[in-house]
Amino acid sequence: MNTSSRAPISDVFLGVSALLSRKKVPVAIAVLSFAMLLAVGSSALQFKVMHIEEGLMSELALDQEALRTTVDADLGVISTMEFGEFIQQSGYRFGAESLQPVGEHAVGMKFMLRVAPFIALQVLFNITVMFCAGVFFLLLFTRGSESAYQTAQRLPANILRMCGLMIWMLVRSLIWIPFIGPVLGIYMVPRLSLAPVFLASGEAGVFQSLHLSMRRTSGHWFTVFLRLVLILIVGCIILWPMLVLAVGVSLLSAKLGFMLLLLALMFMIAFLCASLTVLGAMMA
């Protein structure tokens, strides 16, 4: 692989293709495994929602069809409410032990308030799984001939280190500063983008990896920025037919279509991690 930072962009994608091909078996195992984890989490949420529906059906003496019709209608109205009106109808009172929805849309409000915490947990679970998948793929791509099993053994310790790096990257990117943060972030993110690769490879620690990324991208901001944008564009181009296939299959089987969607998402994460790995090697 050409390690010159002035190598043509085509070298990045040739390198990514070679890396994914060389690691195709562990990548396939990881994509399937992480997709299955997301599917299990989704099934758990679906089971909980069904349990909540059964509780409301018993409480309100409604059958399933009547309950869902009422909930759908109420949620449509609730989505257009002002914040003050929502708080009023939710029955929220400071110091109250529980929420007791009131008003003509109480059924939808009850359903939403009972389901919302589990949806929040589901979102957190999904983000956690995708983050772990990203760490796994970076470890897999940066550690030579390691198998999926060997990489999985090192995953727990590196998740904590990568979490620390992400927090430090957020601080150093200055994106958290009000008003001017996003502008500063546009400059800083390409400069810091290679830090996860250096950390995963063992080349540097949490703090040193940021310094190394800043040093190796010095004077090459536009080069790195352009390549990151092109990587995202190519990734979307690859992902698009997978999404079309998943939607088409879902017309025949919703579960199979959803599983294909999760597999496509995991492959996209693998592609992005492989691209960062190759870009990091080229900026050496």
C-alpha positions as CSV (number, residue, x, y, z in Angstrom):
1,M,0.0,0.0,0.0
2,N,1.3,3.5,-0.9
3,T,1.9,5.3,2.4
4,S,2.2,8.7,0.8
5,S,-0.5,11.2,1.8
6,R,-0.5,12.4,-1.8
7,A,-1.6,8.9,-3.2
8,P,-4.7,9.1,-5.4
9,I,-8.0,8.5,-3.7
10,S,-8.5,5.4,-5.7
11,D,-5.7,3.8,-3.6
12,V,-7.9,4.2,-0.5
13,F,-10.7,2.2,-2.0
14,L,-8.3,-0.4,-3.5
15,G,-6.8,-0.8,-0.1
16,V,-10.3,-1.1,1.5
17,S,-11.3,-3.7,-1.0
18,A,-8.1,-5.7,-0.4
19,L,-8.5,-5.4,3.4
20,L,-12.2,-6.6,3.4
21,S,-11.3,-9.4,1.1
22,R,-8.4,-10.6,3.3
23,K,-10.6,-10.4,6.4
24,K,-13.8,-11.6,4.7
25,V,-14.5,-14.6,7.1
26,P,-14.1,-12.7,10.4
27,V,-15.9,-9.7,8.9
28,A,-18.8,-11.9,7.9
29,I,-18.9,-13.6,11.4
30,A,-18.8,-10.2,13.1
31,V,-21.5,-8.6,10.8
32,L,-23.8,-11.5,11.5
33,S,-23.1,-11.6,15.2
34,F,-23.7,-7.9,15.8
35,A,-26.8,-7.9,13.6
36,M,-28.2,-10.7,15.7
37,L,-27.6,-8.7,18.9
38,L,-29.5,-5.8,17.4
39,A,-32.3,-8.2,16.4
40,V,-32.5,-9.6,19.9
41,G,-32.7,-6.1,21.4
42,S,-35.5,-5.2,18.9
43,S,-37.4,-8.4,19.8
44,A,-37.1,-7.6,23.5
45,L,-38.7,-4.2,22.9
46,Q,-41.4,-5.6,20.8
47,F,-42.2,-8.1,23.5
48,K,-42.4,-5.3,26.1
49,V,-44.7,-3.2,23.9
50,M,-47.0,-6.2,23.6
51,H,-47.0,-6.6,27.3
52,I,-47.9,-2.9,27.8
53,E,-50.7,-3.3,25.2
54,E,-52.1,-6.2,27.1
55,G,-52.0,-4.2,30.3
56,L,-53.9,-1.3,28.7
57,M,-56.4,-3.7,27.1
58,S,-57.2,-5.2,30.5
59,E,-57.2,-1.8,32.2
60,L,-59.4,-0.1,29.6
61,A,-61.5,-3.1,28.6
62,L,-60.6,-2.7,24.9
63,D,-59.7,-5.3,22.3
64,Q,-56.3,-5.1,20.5
65,E,-57.7,-3.5,17.3
66,A,-59.6,-0.8,19.2
67,L,-56.6,0.0,21.4
68,R,-54.3,0.4,18.5
69,T,-56.7,2.5,16.6
70,T,-57.2,4.8,19.6
71,V,-53.5,5.0,20.3
72,D,-52.6,5.8,16.7
73,A,-55.2,8.6,16.7
74,D,-54.1,10.0,20.0
75,L,-50.4,9.9,19.1
76,G,-51.2,11.8,15.9
77,V,-52.7,14.6,18.0
78,I,-50.1,14.5,20.7
79,S,-47.3,15.0,18.1
80,T,-48.8,18.4,17.3
81,M,-49.2,19.6,20.9
82,E,-47.3,22.5,22.4
83,F,-45.0,21.5,25.2
84,G,-47.2,23.1,27.9
85,E,-50.3,21.3,26.7
86,F,-48.4,18.0,26.6
87,I,-47.2,18.5,30.2
88,Q,-50.7,19.4,31.3
89,Q,-52.3,16.3,29.6
90,S,-49.6,14.0,30.8
91,G,-50.8,14.7,34.4
92,Y,-47.3,15.7,35.5
93,R,-47.1,17.4,38.9
94,F,-44.0,18.2,40.9
95,G,-43.8,15.8,43.7
96,A,-46.3,13.4,42.2
97,E,-45.5,9.7,42.6
98,S,-46.6,8.8,39.1
99,L,-47.9,10.2,35.9
100,Q,-51.7,10.1,35.5
101,P,-52.6,11.2,32.0
102,V,-55.8,13.2,31.7
103,G,-58.0,14.5,28.9
104,E,-59.5,13.0,25.8
105,H,-56.1,11.7,24.6
106,A,-55.3,9.9,27.9
107,V,-55.1,6.4,26.2
108,G,-52.4,7.5,23.8
109,M,-50.6,9.4,26.5
110,K,-50.6,6.4,28.8
111,F,-49.2,4.2,26.1
112,M,-46.5,6.7,25.1
113,L,-45.4,7.3,28.7
114,R,-45.2,3.6,29.4
115,V,-43.3,2.7,26.2
116,A,-41.0,5.7,26.1
117,P,-38.5,4.5,28.7
118,F,-38.1,1.2,26.9
119,I,-37.6,2.9,23.6
120,A,-34.9,5.1,25.2
121,L,-33.2,1.9,26.5
122,Q,-33.5,0.4,23.0
123,V,-31.8,3.4,21.4
124,L,-29.1,3.2,24.1
125,F,-28.6,-0.5,23.5
126,N,-28.4,0.0,19.7
127,I,-25.8,2.8,20.0
128,T,-23.8,0.6,22.4
129,V,-23.8,-2.4,20.0
130,M,-22.9,-0.3,17.0
131,F,-20.1,1.4,19.0
132,C,-18.8,-2.1,20.1
133,A,-19.0,-3.2,16.5
134,G,-16.9,-0.2,15.4
135,V,-14.2,-1.0,18.0
136,F,-14.2,-4.6,17.0
137,F,-13.7,-3.9,13.3
138,L,-10.9,-1.4,14.0
139,L,-9.1,-4.0,16.2
140,L,-9.6,-6.6,13.5
141,F,-8.3,-4.4,10.7
142,T,-5.3,-3.0,12.5
143,R,-3.9,-6.1,14.1
144,G,-2.7,-8.1,11.1
145,S,-3.6,-11.8,11.1
146,E,-5.8,-11.9,14.2
147,S,-8.9,-14.1,14.0
148,A,-12.4,-12.9,15.0
149,Y,-12.0,-14.9,18.3
150,Q,-8.7,-13.3,19.2
151,T,-10.1,-9.9,18.5
152,A,-13.2,-10.6,20.6
153,Q,-11.0,-11.5,23.5
154,R,-9.4,-8.1,23.4
155,L,-12.7,-6.2,22.8
156,P,-13.8,-5.5,26.4
157,A,-10.6,-3.7,27.5
158,N,-10.4,-1.7,24.3
159,I,-14.1,-0.6,24.5
160,L,-13.2,1.3,27.7
161,R,-10.1,2.8,26.1
162,M,-12.1,3.8,23.0
163,C,-14.8,5.4,25.2
164,G,-12.1,7.5,26.9
165,L,-10.7,8.5,23.5
166,M,-14.2,9.5,22.2
167,I,-14.7,11.7,25.3
168,W,-11.3,13.3,24.8
169,M,-11.9,13.8,21.1
170,L,-15.2,15.6,21.9
171,V,-13.3,17.9,24.3
172,R,-10.4,18.6,21.9
173,S,-12.7,19.1,18.9
174,L,-14.2,22.2,20.6
175,I,-17.5,21.3,19.0
176,W,-19.2,21.7,22.4
177,I,-18.6,25.5,22.4
178,P,-21.9,27.4,21.8
179,F,-22.4,29.0,18.4
180,I,-18.8,28.6,17.1
181,G,-18.4,25.0,18.1
182,P,-19.7,23.5,14.8
183,V,-17.4,25.7,12.8
184,L,-14.4,24.7,14.8
185,G,-15.6,21.1,14.6
186,I,-15.4,21.2,10.8
187,Y,-11.7,22.0,11.1
188,M,-10.9,19.7,14.0
189,V,-12.8,16.5,13.1
190,P,-10.6,15.7,10.1
191,R,-7.5,16.4,12.2
192,L,-8.6,14.1,14.9
193,S,-10.3,11.4,12.7
194,L,-7.4,9.0,12.6
195,A,-6.9,8.8,16.4
196,P,-9.2,5.7,16.8
197,V,-7.0,3.8,14.2
198,F,-3.8,4.6,16.1
199,L,-5.4,3.6,19.4
200,A,-6.8,0.3,18.1
201,S,-3.5,-0.6,16.4
202,G,-1.6,-0.2,19.7
203,E,0.6,2.4,18.2
204,A,-0.4,5.0,20.8
205,G,-2.4,5.4,23.9
206,V,-5.6,7.4,24.5
207,F,-4.0,10.8,24.7
208,Q,-1.0,10.1,22.5
209,S,-3.3,8.9,19.6
210,L,-4.9,12.3,19.3
211,H,-1.5,14.0,19.3
212,L,-0.3,11.5,16.6
213,S,-3.4,12.2,14.5
214,M,-2.9,15.9,14.7
215,R,0.7,15.5,13.7
216,R,0.2,13.2,10.7
217,T,-2.7,15.3,9.3
218,S,-0.8,18.6,9.8
219,G,-0.7,20.4,6.4
220,H,-3.1,17.8,4.9
221,W,-6.5,19.0,6.2
222,F,-8.1,19.3,2.8
223,T,-6.7,15.9,1.7
224,V,-8.1,14.2,4.7
225,F,-11.4,16.1,4.6
226,L,-11.9,15.2,0.9
227,R,-11.2,11.6,1.4
228,L,-13.5,11.3,4.4
229,V,-16.3,12.9,2.4
230,L,-15.7,10.5,-0.5
231,I,-15.6,7.6,1.8
232,L,-19.0,8.5,3.2
233,I,-20.4,9.0,-0.4
234,V,-19.1,5.6,-1.6
235,G,-20.4,4.0,1.6
236,C,-23.9,5.4,0.9
237,I,-23.6,4.2,-2.7
238,I,-22.8,0.7,-1.4
239,L,-25.5,0.8,1.2
240,W,-28.3,2.0,-1.1
241,P,-28.9,-1.3,-3.0
242,M,-28.7,-3.2,0.3
243,L,-31.5,-1.0,1.6
244,V,-33.5,-1.4,-1.5
245,L,-33.2,-5.2,-1.2
246,A,-34.2,-5.1,2.4
247,V,-37.3,-3.1,1.7
248,G,-38.2,-5.4,-1.2
249,V,-37.8,-8.5,1.0
250,S,-39.8,-6.9,3.8
251,L,-42.9,-6.9,1.5
252,L,-42.7,-10.7,1.7
253,S,-41.3,-11.1,5.2
254,A,-41.0,-8.2,7.6
255,K,-38.6,-10.1,9.9
256,L,-36.3,-11.2,7.1
257,G,-36.3,-7.7,5.6
258,F,-35.5,-6.2,9.0
259,M,-32.6,-8.7,9.4
260,L,-31.2,-7.7,6.0
261,L,-31.4,-4.1,7.1
262,L,-29.4,-4.8,10.2
263,L,-26.8,-6.8,8.2
264,A,-26.5,-3.8,5.8
265,L,-25.9,-1.4,8.7
266,M,-23.2,-3.6,10.2
267,F,-21.5,-4.0,6.9
268,M,-21.5,-0.2,6.5
269,I,-19.8,0.1,9.9
270,A,-17.2,-2.4,8.8
271,F,-16.6,-0.5,5.5
272,L,-16.1,2.8,7.4
273,C,-13.7,1.2,9.8
274,A,-11.7,-0.4,7.0
275,S,-11.6,2.9,5.2
276,L,-10.3,4.7,8.3
277,T,-7.7,2.0,8.8
278,V,-6.4,2.3,5.2
279,L,-6.4,6.1,5.4
280,G,-4.5,6.0,8.7
281,A,-1.8,3.8,7.0
282,M,-1.6,6.1,4.1
283,M,-1.0,9.1,6.3
284,A,1.9,7.4,8.1
